[in-house]
């Protein structure tokens, strides 16, 4: 596997994103996608670039090779098991970069996921949601209420499947799924989020075991910036 520079994507914003492409794995030629891209941030300030890019690669690879260079880390981390890697820049204004990276890896079975990253392009600092919006009052109450309501709706749908003989859902699987739903709801927080020009999305991922992944609850916590403007700490 090699790392190939394929050009610079200019976003017309405060920073640019260089796109690097990893060569596909020979191991999964039959299912390999043609997307193997990883972002490199270019702000024009080497210190800020180093802070963001080092933090980005370490967070994404779960600090597996914290002291290695970006290309070396990706080479080792992706290995022969990653069949898809791509990114999306959702916000690049007012000194803030919001970017997500999606990947799919295959071992005994294939798993896909998306991670979300937010940075100050003025300082290189990783941004928590409390840096972006006040989470001590009304906004958090609203999010918690929305989340609770949606989990309740998802549990109700699961209950309806249980009593529907055509759904194929048995009681033990239902109870297993409910246990996972409640565990996800109990452990959830506001720390995974994405910023868009018109909205803020709180990412609520509930990862179920592969055997019941088809029962994964869909929780959507999306808020228009114009509606939460009084709570924002960023320019809108």
C-alpha positions as CSV (number, residue, x, y, z in Angstrom):
1,X,0.0,0.0,0.0
2,X,1.4,3.4,-0.9
3,X,0.3,7.0,-0.4
4,X,-0.3,9.1,-3.4
5,X,-0.8,12.8,-3.5
6,X,-3.6,13.6,-5.9
7,X,-4.0,17.3,-5.7
8,X,-5.4,20.1,-3.6
9,X,-9.1,20.8,-3.1
10,X,-9.7,24.5,-2.7
11,X,-12.8,25.3,-0.7
12,X,-12.8,29.0,-1.2
13,X,-12.7,29.3,2.6
14,X,-10.1,29.9,5.3
15,X,-8.2,26.7,4.7
16,X,-7.6,24.2,2.0
17,X,-7.7,20.4,2.1
18,X,-5.1,18.3,0.3
19,X,-6.5,14.9,-0.7
20,X,-4.2,11.9,-0.4
21,X,-5.2,8.6,-1.9
22,X,-4.1,5.2,-0.5
23,X,-3.7,2.4,-3.0
24,X,-6.4,-0.2,-2.7
25,X,-5.7,-3.5,-1.0
26,X,-4.9,-6.5,-3.2
27,X,-6.7,-8.7,-0.6
28,X,-10.2,-7.4,-1.4
29,X,-10.1,-6.7,-5.1
30,X,-13.6,-8.1,-5.6
31,X,-15.2,-5.6,-3.2
32,X,-12.7,-2.7,-3.2
33,X,-14.1,0.7,-3.8
34,X,-12.3,3.4,-5.7
35,X,-12.4,5.7,-2.7
36,X,-9.3,5.6,-0.5
37,X,-8.9,9.3,0.4
38,X,-7.6,11.0,3.6
39,X,-7.6,14.8,4.3
40,X,-4.6,16.9,5.0
41,X,-5.4,20.5,6.2
42,X,-3.4,23.4,4.8
43,X,-4.0,26.8,6.5
44,X,-0.7,28.4,5.5
45,X,0.6,28.3,9.0
46,X,2.9,25.3,9.6
47,X,2.3,25.1,13.3
48,X,-1.5,25.1,13.0
49,X,-1.3,22.6,10.2
50,X,0.9,20.3,12.3
51,X,-1.4,20.6,15.3
52,X,-4.6,19.8,13.3
53,X,-3.2,17.1,11.0
54,X,-1.4,15.2,13.8
55,X,-4.4,15.3,16.0
56,X,-6.7,14.3,13.2
57,X,-4.7,11.2,12.2
58,X,-4.2,10.2,15.9
59,X,-7.9,10.5,16.8
60,X,-9.0,8.7,13.6
61,X,-6.6,5.8,14.1
62,X,-7.3,5.7,17.9
63,X,-3.7,6.7,18.7
64,X,-2.4,3.4,17.3
65,X,0.8,5.1,16.0
66,X,0.9,8.4,17.8
67,X,4.5,9.3,17.0
68,X,4.6,8.1,13.4
69,X,4.2,10.4,10.4
70,X,0.8,10.7,8.7
71,X,1.7,8.6,5.7
72,X,3.5,5.9,7.8
73,X,0.5,5.8,10.2
74,X,-2.0,5.3,7.4
75,X,0.2,2.7,5.7
76,X,0.3,0.6,8.9
77,X,-3.3,1.3,10.1
78,X,-5.0,0.6,6.8
79,X,-3.0,-2.5,6.0
80,X,-4.9,-5.0,4.0
81,X,-8.2,-4.6,5.8
82,X,-9.5,-1.2,4.8
83,X,-11.6,-1.1,1.6
84,X,-13.1,2.4,1.8
85,X,-11.8,5.7,3.1
86,X,-13.2,9.1,2.3
87,X,-14.0,12.5,3.9
88,X,-16.5,15.4,3.7
89,X,-15.9,19.0,4.8
90,X,-19.2,20.3,6.1
91,X,-18.1,23.7,7.4
92,X,-15.1,25.9,6.7
93,X,-15.9,29.4,7.8
94,X,-15.3,31.8,10.7
95,X,-12.1,30.1,11.7
96,X,-13.8,26.7,12.2
97,X,-13.3,23.5,10.3
98,X,-15.8,20.7,10.6
99,X,-14.9,17.5,8.8
100,X,-16.0,13.8,8.9
101,X,-14.1,10.7,7.7
102,X,-15.9,7.5,6.8
103,X,-14.3,4.1,6.5
104,X,-15.0,0.5,6.0
105,X,-12.8,-2.3,7.2
106,X,-13.1,-6.0,6.6
107,X,-11.9,-8.9,8.8
108,X,-14.2,-11.7,9.8
109,X,-16.9,-9.4,8.5
110,X,-17.0,-5.8,7.2
111,X,-17.8,-2.8,9.4
112,X,-18.3,0.8,8.3
113,X,-18.2,3.9,10.5
114,X,-17.9,7.7,10.4
115,X,-16.0,9.9,12.8
116,X,-16.5,13.6,13.2
117,X,-13.8,16.2,13.8
118,X,-14.0,20.0,14.6
119,X,-11.1,22.4,14.8
120,X,-10.2,26.0,15.2
121,X,-8.2,27.0,12.1
122,X,-6.9,30.0,14.0
123,X,-5.3,28.1,16.9
124,X,-5.3,24.5,15.7
125,X,-7.3,23.5,18.8
126,X,-9.7,20.5,18.8
127,X,-13.1,21.9,19.5
128,X,-15.6,20.3,21.9
129,X,-19.3,21.1,21.6
130,X,-19.0,23.4,24.6
131,X,-16.6,25.5,22.6
132,X,-19.3,25.9,19.9
133,X,-22.6,26.2,21.9
134,X,-23.7,26.6,25.5
135,X,-24.6,23.1,26.7
136,X,-25.3,24.1,30.3
137,X,-28.9,25.2,29.9
138,X,-31.8,25.2,27.5
139,X,-30.0,23.6,24.5
140,X,-28.9,20.5,26.4
141,X,-32.4,20.1,27.9
142,X,-33.8,20.3,24.4
143,X,-31.4,17.7,23.0
144,X,-32.0,15.3,25.9
145,X,-35.7,15.6,25.5
146,X,-35.5,15.0,21.7
147,X,-33.2,12.1,22.2
148,X,-35.4,10.5,24.9
149,X,-38.5,10.9,22.6
150,X,-36.8,9.3,19.6
151,X,-35.5,6.3,21.6
152,X,-39.0,5.8,22.9
153,X,-40.3,5.8,19.4
154,X,-37.7,3.3,18.3
155,X,-38.5,1.0,21.2
156,X,-42.2,1.2,20.2
157,X,-41.4,0.3,16.6
158,X,-39.4,-2.7,17.9
159,X,-42.4,-3.7,20.1
160,X,-44.6,-3.6,17.0
161,X,-42.2,-5.8,15.2
162,X,-42.3,-8.3,18.0
163,X,-46.1,-8.8,17.7
164,X,-45.9,-8.9,13.9
165,X,-45.5,-12.6,12.9
166,X,-44.1,-11.5,9.5
167,X,-41.2,-9.5,11.0
168,X,-39.3,-12.5,12.1
169,X,-38.3,-10.9,15.4
170,X,-38.4,-13.3,18.3
171,X,-38.6,-12.4,22.0
172,X,-34.9,-13.1,22.9
173,X,-33.7,-10.9,20.0
174,X,-36.2,-8.2,20.9
175,X,-34.9,-8.2,24.5
176,X,-31.3,-8.2,23.3
177,X,-32.0,-5.1,21.1
178,X,-33.8,-3.3,23.9
179,X,-30.9,-3.9,26.2
180,X,-28.6,-2.3,23.7
181,X,-30.9,0.6,23.1
182,X,-31.0,1.4,26.8
183,X,-27.3,1.0,27.1
184,X,-26.7,3.5,24.2
185,X,-29.2,6.0,25.6
186,X,-27.6,5.8,29.1
187,X,-24.0,6.3,27.7
188,X,-24.8,8.9,25.0
189,X,-23.3,12.4,25.2
190,X,-23.1,15.5,23.0
191,X,-19.4,15.2,22.1
192,X,-19.8,13.9,18.6
193,X,-21.2,16.6,16.3
194,X,-20.9,18.2,12.9
195,X,-21.4,21.8,11.8
196,X,-23.0,22.8,8.5
197,X,-23.6,26.3,7.1
198,X,-27.2,26.1,8.2
199,X,-27.4,23.6,11.0
200,X,-25.7,21.7,13.9
201,X,-26.0,17.9,14.1
202,X,-25.5,16.0,17.3
203,X,-24.3,12.5,16.2
204,X,-26.0,9.8,18.2
205,X,-24.6,6.4,17.0
206,X,-25.8,3.3,18.7
207,X,-23.6,0.4,17.6
208,X,-25.3,-2.9,17.8
209,X,-23.7,-6.3,17.6
210,X,-23.4,-7.6,14.0
211,X,-26.1,-10.2,14.5
212,X,-28.7,-7.5,15.2
213,X,-27.2,-4.6,13.3
214,X,-30.3,-4.4,11.2
215,X,-32.2,-3.2,14.3
216,X,-30.0,-0.2,14.8
217,X,-32.1,2.7,16.0
218,X,-32.1,5.9,13.9
219,X,-31.7,9.0,16.2
220,X,-31.6,12.3,14.4
221,X,-30.7,15.4,16.4
222,X,-30.5,18.3,13.9
223,X,-30.9,21.9,14.8
224,X,-31.0,24.9,12.5
225,X,-28.4,27.5,13.5
226,X,-31.0,30.3,13.2
227,X,-33.2,28.5,15.8
228,X,-30.3,28.1,18.4
229,X,-28.5,31.3,17.6
230,X,-28.9,32.6,21.2
231,X,-26.9,29.6,22.5
232,X,-24.1,29.7,19.9
233,X,-20.6,30.7,20.7
234,X,-19.6,30.9,17.0
235,X,-20.5,33.5,14.4
236,X,-23.5,32.5,12.3
